[in-house]
Amino acid sequence: MKLIRFGAVGEEKPGVQLANGTKIDVSAFGQDYDEDFFGNDGIEKLAKWLETNQASCPEVDDSVRLGVPLTRPSKIVCVGLNYAQHAAEAGMEIPKEPVLFFKSTTALVGPNDDVIIPKNSEKSDWEVELAIVIGKKASYVEEADAFDHIAGYVLHNDVSERAFQIEKSGQWCKGKGCDTFAPVGPFIATTDEIEDPNNLNLWLKLNGEVMQNSTTSDFIFNVQHVVSHISQFMTLLPGDIISTGTPFGVGLGLNPPMYLKEGDVMELGIEGLGVSKQNVKAYK
């Protein structure tokens, strides 16, 4: 199943994208895609409800805005330097264990919303990433059990301000959590939709030019390792997002480096998880 949320900012409703691409409004199901939904078998209950109610669900026109495909989670945990070639282009050693940082939940925007270059930014950058949505409370989870705690997967652009992230003292979150720096969607694909999350093509274009084109088979730490590892240090709640890192091809790694500017257009996608597109605007 593909879970969507649609409508104006702050007024999003839950929906489902069917196999033929049609989008339907499932507000009548009576529950949004939040912690309670993911943690209490909401996906299974919704699928059962659709068996008898799908025909009466209103269609959602393709012109309607798509929002973040879940309500604001308790946290967004990110993995840095999780592709060897990206670590090399960033001039950093391959980590011996996952590098973790947080991205602010206020950075979340819909898949096709504008990305705003923050005030005083000169080095805003792009990062296509596979993100995991947690479906079951996870604490001290073994790798062998990690998939039992996953609700689905979603496309994420981990937009990053490199000067804020690297050149200022303190932690990476300064360059990761700016408003609009987490476009997510278009939909959450439930686990049955994705045969192997550790072998998916992912790509990003800037103004039509391919900048990133790789596969999650190049992970240093795969999906189950990441979920297990993070759960050793914090409890992951249903609906939490884990972003698994970006492959090579970011602006920081180019010679000379290249960063986002007003008027740029980012388009990105992951096999089985759709495509998103963001226009870049300067902070006003």
Helices and strands as residue ranges (DSSP letters): E 2-6, E 13-17, E 23-25, G 27-29, H 35-39, H 42-53, G 54-56, E 59-60, E 76-80, H 84-89, E 99-103, G 105-107, E 108-109, E 115-117, E 124-125, E 128-134, G 143-149, E 150-157, E 160-161, H 162-162, I 163-167, H 173-176, E 182-183, E 188-190, G 191-193, E 201-206, E 209-215, G 216-218, H 223-231, E 241-243, G 251-253, E 265-270, E 274-282
